[in-house]
């Protein structure tokens, strides 16, 4: 996994306010940097997001191939 995506996502997941947080891959990649751009790493970003899913975390939306800027996953605090 790429440390920058994983580090940013871990920071989000460790600071969930309320019961859950919805994370969008496009937003996550923008926070890390390099998106949009010719050398974006969206597939890697999405892999990190899928890899962090636990328990009843859920994919709210995904592009047809599963990896793209519209991927949104709901992560629940009690799964952390």
C-alpha positions as CSV (number, residue, x, y, z in Angstrom):
1,X,0.0,0.0,0.0
2,X,1.0,3.5,-0.6
3,X,1.9,5.2,2.7
4,X,0.5,8.6,1.7
5,X,-3.0,7.3,0.9
6,X,-3.0,5.0,3.9
7,X,-1.7,7.7,6.2
8,X,-4.4,10.2,5.1
9,X,-7.2,7.6,5.3
10,X,-6.0,6.4,8.7
11,X,-6.1,10.0,10.0
12,X,-9.7,10.3,8.7
13,X,-10.7,7.0,10.3
14,X,-9.1,7.7,13.6
15,X,-11.0,11.0,13.9
16,X,-14.5,9.9,13.0
17,X,-17.1,12.2,14.7
18,X,-20.4,10.5,15.1
19,X,-21.0,6.9,14.1
20,X,-19.5,6.9,10.6
21,X,-17.7,8.8,7.9
22,X,-18.2,8.7,4.1
23,X,-14.9,8.9,2.2
24,X,-14.8,9.6,-1.5
25,X,-11.7,8.5,-3.5
26,X,-11.6,11.7,-5.5
27,X,-11.6,13.8,-2.3
28,X,-9.0,11.6,-0.7
29,X,-6.7,11.7,-3.7
30,X,-7.0,15.6,-3.8
31,X,-6.0,15.7,-0.1
32,X,-2.9,13.6,-0.8
33,X,-2.2,15.5,-4.0
34,X,-1.7,14.7,-7.7
35,X,-5.3,14.5,-8.7
36,X,-6.6,15.5,-11.1
37,X,-3.5,15.1,-13.2
38,X,-1.8,13.0,-15.8
39,X,0.1,11.0,-13.3
40,X,-2.7,10.4,-10.8
41,X,-2.8,7.2,-8.8
42,X,-6.5,6.7,-8.5
43,X,-6.4,2.8,-8.7
44,X,-3.9,2.8,-5.8
45,X,-6.1,5.2,-3.8
46,X,-9.1,2.9,-4.3
47,X,-7.2,-0.2,-3.4
48,X,-6.2,1.4,-0.1
49,X,-9.8,2.4,0.5
50,X,-11.1,-1.2,-0.2
51,X,-8.3,-2.6,2.0
52,X,-9.4,-0.6,5.0
53,X,-13.0,-1.9,4.9
54,X,-14.1,-4.0,8.0
55,X,-17.2,-5.4,9.4
56,X,-20.3,-3.6,8.1
57,X,-18.4,-0.8,6.3
58,X,-20.2,-0.4,2.9
59,X,-19.5,0.8,-0.6
60,X,-22.1,3.6,-1.2
61,X,-21.1,4.1,-4.8
62,X,-18.5,2.8,-7.3
63,X,-17.7,3.3,-10.9
64,X,-18.4,0.3,-13.2
65,X,-14.9,-1.1,-12.9
66,X,-14.7,-0.4,-9.2
67,X,-11.9,2.0,-9.2
68,X,-12.4,5.7,-9.9
69,X,-13.0,9.1,-8.5
70,X,-16.7,8.3,-7.7
71,X,-15.9,5.5,-5.3
72,X,-17.5,6.3,-1.9
73,X,-17.2,4.1,1.1
74,X,-19.0,4.5,4.5
75,X,-16.7,3.5,7.3
76,X,-18.2,2.9,10.8
77,X,-16.5,4.0,13.9
78,X,-17.3,0.8,15.8
79,X,-15.3,-1.2,13.2
80,X,-12.0,0.6,14.0
